[in-house]
Amino acid sequence: MTKPPAYDDEANANVSPEGEPAGAGLGGLGGAGRGGRGGPSVGLAFLGTEPAIDEADITIEVTEALGGPGGNGNTQGNGGALGLLAKKQSFE
């Protein structure tokens, strides 16, 4: 790790370029990232006009796919979002 450019080794304190005491210390490192969103379950994907198919005739998964685990011990707060459930989905 490198020290900030305006670091005074003799006084062992952060100082400004003018020699005045600097403000607050450096911030901490960011936390681990979140997991990815769960995969989609789409019965019928289409472009343009929606096909005239009764949604009762389209089968999809019953529950959403789970999101991927996040970092930092995979706590509930950083897991990925649930996947999409849709009988019909327009991609325009």
C-alpha positions as CSV (number, residue, x, y, z in Angstrom):
1,M,0.0,0.0,0.0
2,T,1.4,3.4,-0.9
3,K,1.0,6.4,1.4
4,P,-0.8,9.6,0.4
5,P,1.4,12.1,-1.5
6,A,1.3,14.7,1.3
7,Y,2.5,12.4,4.2
8,D,5.0,13.8,6.6
9,D,7.1,10.9,7.9
10,E,8.8,12.9,10.7
11,A,5.6,14.2,12.2
12,N,3.8,10.9,11.4
13,A,0.6,12.9,10.3
14,N,-1.1,13.8,7.1
15,V,-0.3,17.4,6.0
16,S,-1.5,19.5,3.1
17,P,1.0,20.7,0.4
18,E,1.2,24.0,2.4
19,G,2.3,22.1,5.5
20,E,-1.0,22.6,7.3
21,P,-2.7,19.6,9.0
22,A,-4.9,17.7,6.6
23,G,-8.6,17.0,7.2
24,A,-10.1,13.6,7.9
25,G,-8.1,10.4,7.3
26,L,-8.5,8.2,4.3
27,G,-11.8,6.2,3.9
28,G,-11.9,2.5,4.3
29,L,-12.1,-0.1,1.5
30,G,-15.4,-1.0,-0.1
31,G,-17.3,-4.1,0.8
32,A,-17.6,-7.3,-1.3
33,G,-19.9,-7.2,-4.4
34,R,-23.4,-8.6,-4.7
35,G,-24.4,-11.8,-6.5
36,G,-25.9,-11.9,-9.9
37,R,-29.6,-12.0,-10.7
38,G,-31.3,-15.4,-11.0
39,G,-32.0,-16.8,-14.5
40,P,-35.3,-16.0,-16.2
41,S,-38.2,-18.3,-16.9
42,V,-39.9,-16.9,-20.0
43,G,-42.6,-19.0,-21.7
44,L,-42.8,-17.1,-25.0
45,A,-40.4,-14.3,-26.0
46,F,-41.4,-12.1,-29.0
47,L,-40.6,-9.0,-31.0
48,G,-43.4,-6.8,-32.5
49,T,-47.0,-7.9,-32.1
50,E,-47.8,-10.2,-29.2
51,P,-48.8,-13.7,-30.4
52,A,-52.4,-14.6,-29.9
53,I,-51.8,-17.6,-27.6
54,D,-53.7,-18.1,-24.4
55,E,-51.4,-17.7,-21.4
56,A,-53.0,-20.8,-19.9
57,D,-51.3,-22.8,-22.7
58,I,-47.8,-21.5,-21.7
59,T,-45.8,-23.3,-19.1
60,I,-43.1,-21.6,-17.0
61,E,-41.4,-22.4,-13.7
62,V,-43.4,-22.1,-10.5
63,T,-40.9,-20.1,-8.5
64,E,-38.2,-17.6,-9.4
65,A,-34.6,-18.7,-9.8
66,L,-32.5,-17.7,-6.8
67,G,-29.8,-15.1,-7.3
68,G,-26.2,-15.9,-7.0
69,P,-24.3,-15.6,-3.7
70,G,-22.6,-12.4,-2.9
71,G,-19.2,-11.9,-1.4
72,N,-18.5,-11.2,2.3
73,G,-19.8,-14.5,3.7
74,N,-22.8,-14.6,1.4
75,T,-25.0,-12.7,3.9
76,Q,-28.7,-12.3,3.0
77,G,-28.2,-8.6,2.3
78,N,-25.7,-9.1,-0.6
79,G,-27.2,-12.1,-2.6
80,G,-28.4,-11.5,-6.1
81,A,-32.0,-10.6,-7.0
82,L,-34.6,-13.3,-7.9
83,G,-35.0,-14.2,-11.5
84,L,-37.9,-13.1,-13.8
85,L,-41.1,-15.1,-14.3
86,A,-43.2,-14.2,-17.3
87,K,-45.6,-16.2,-19.5
88,K,-45.0,-13.7,-22.4
89,Q,-42.1,-11.2,-22.7
90,S,-41.7,-8.5,-25.4
91,F,-38.1,-7.8,-26.4
92,E,-38.3,-4.4,-28.1
